[in-house]
């Protein structure tokens, strides 16, 4: 009898411990996935919905620029992250460096939701390593109550009358790129002689810049701390929602256009879960949730059909097609040219 009681107690204790182990990691019964994404860009709700649906724990880390992403990937051991969200030119670089895993297209059942216009881009022909998430432009925000000067172009941002009034992205390719556009050059200029001229022009922007911020530049615009911004389109849209004095300006030179993409870095430890996460983010429901929280350009046609006029008819949130067509994507420039860009950037921020 004592043996039976002891056996029963042991069995109950074992079951209790097993139940306890299961409850200490809510939503992780099917493992985890480690994602590294832009700050304020992927909805917490969409992530939570994924965890509930698949029982996979999502561990989120964030960065503020593609350069931050690359630096972190270089410093961390391979396999630290399962999913990343690089922009177009960074995808191109990572492919060239053999730093991305090919995607399992059979697992991406929602890929058909993506508008073909955003597939098969030059930075990843055939979308072997990447699929689109969201996109947009880096354009201009103007507080019409504070700025008397009419602003229509990137070139106007260099006007001395804007001294100490501008918030710009803390992103050297973006800021140097808009300087090049203001000069009638490509944002991907590589000629050393022309880049000397770009540096001269760039440094004239220094006195006008009050704040470098890629995390939440809308905050300075909403508060009125800065009256002009060169920031992401969705940040302007969110600022406009809070401050009706703010307007969006698409520069006459043509905007800096970007497309951010889901990728899996080489050596990902949770590859299958990464595929499930990416596929879920391609679903209409998840894409709609992400767009509602962060209203960038949406390549997901199924999600667009679910969006109301507040998004579809808002030119700050749903960037007009002609703006995209007139704009320019960045490309990877090579280490020698990027060293010149980096030196320019250092001088600007000194």
Protein Blocks (a to p, Z undefined) as FASTA:
>chain_A
ZZmmmmmmmmmmmmmmmmmmmmmmghilnocadddddehkbafklmmmmmmmnopacddd
ddfbfklmmmmmmmpcghkambdcddfklmmmmmmnopaccddfklmmmlmmpcfklgoi
fklghilmbccfbdcdddddddfklmmbdcfbfklmmpmklgokaccdddfklmmmmmmm
mnopafkbfbfklmmmmmmmmmmmmmmpmbdcfklmmlmmmnomacbdcddfklmmmmmm
mmmkbccdddfkbpadddddddddehiablmlmmmmmmmmmpmklmmmmmmmmccddfbl
klmmmpcfklmmmmklmgcfklmmmmccdddebjklmmmmmmmmmmmmZZ
